[in-house]
Amino acid sequence: MSVEETLKERRSTHGDYKETALYSQCFKDLARSASSWSNMSAAQKESVDMILHKVARVICGNPDEPDHWVDIQGYAKLAEGKK
């Protein structure tokens, strides 16, 4: 599969890249401004970043794509108790 074919396929599940990136960055900026951000471990911060990235894909792309939801669950599990 070519890069172009992959990008076309992903657009149907992940949405328009620029729109998804905009929402993802807005979510992450907001998270970093919260009072508990500095108290979180690297694993917790990374999981929050990835969850917010996946949420952006849900709202900009196909909300019925199972991988989005499975990934969100996975990142939450990875962060659980990682202080």
N, C-alpha and C positions, 0 to 999 in steps of 0.2 A: 504494500500500500504506500502510495506517495505521501509526502508531507501535505500536499494540497487536499488529497482525499481524506486524510486524518483530520485536518482542520475543519473540513466541511462536515464530517461525521460528528466531531465534537461540538460544533456550533448547534447542532440539533439537540444535544443533551445539556451542554454547558451554557448556551446562550452566546450572545455577541461578546467577544473578548473585551472590548473597550468598556462596555456597560458593566460587565461582571467585575472587571478590574476596578472601576470607579466605586461600586458598592462595597467591594471587598476592602479597599483602602479606607473608605469612610468608616466602615465598621471597626477596622483595626485601629484607626486614629482614636476613635471613641473609646475603645477598650483600653488603650494606653493612657488615656486621661483619667481613668478611674482610680480611686484612692487605693485599692488593693493591688494594683498592677505591680508595684515595686516589691511587694511581699511574696509574689508568686515565684515558683521555681521555673527554671528554663523549660522543663517538660510541660508544665502547666501553661506557660506563655505560648509555647509552640502549638500545643493542642488548641488553645483558644484561637490562635491565628488560623490554624487549619480548619477548625469548625466554622469560623466566620467566612473563610474562603468558600467552604462547601455551601453555606447558607446563601452566599451570593450566587452560586451556581443554581441553587434551587429556585431562587426568586427571579433570576434572569433567563434560566434555561427551562429544562423539562422537570417540573416538580415531581413527576412520577418515575423518574430515573432511580431505581433501587440503589445504585452505587452511591449516590449522594448521601442517602440516609444511613447506609451501612458504614460509610466512611466517618460520618459524624459520630455514630455510636463507638466506632473503634478509637477515634481520637479522644473521646470522653473517657473511655476505659483506660487508655494509656496514661491519662493525666490523673486518674483517681489515686489519691494518696501519695502523690509524687512531690512531696515538700522537701 
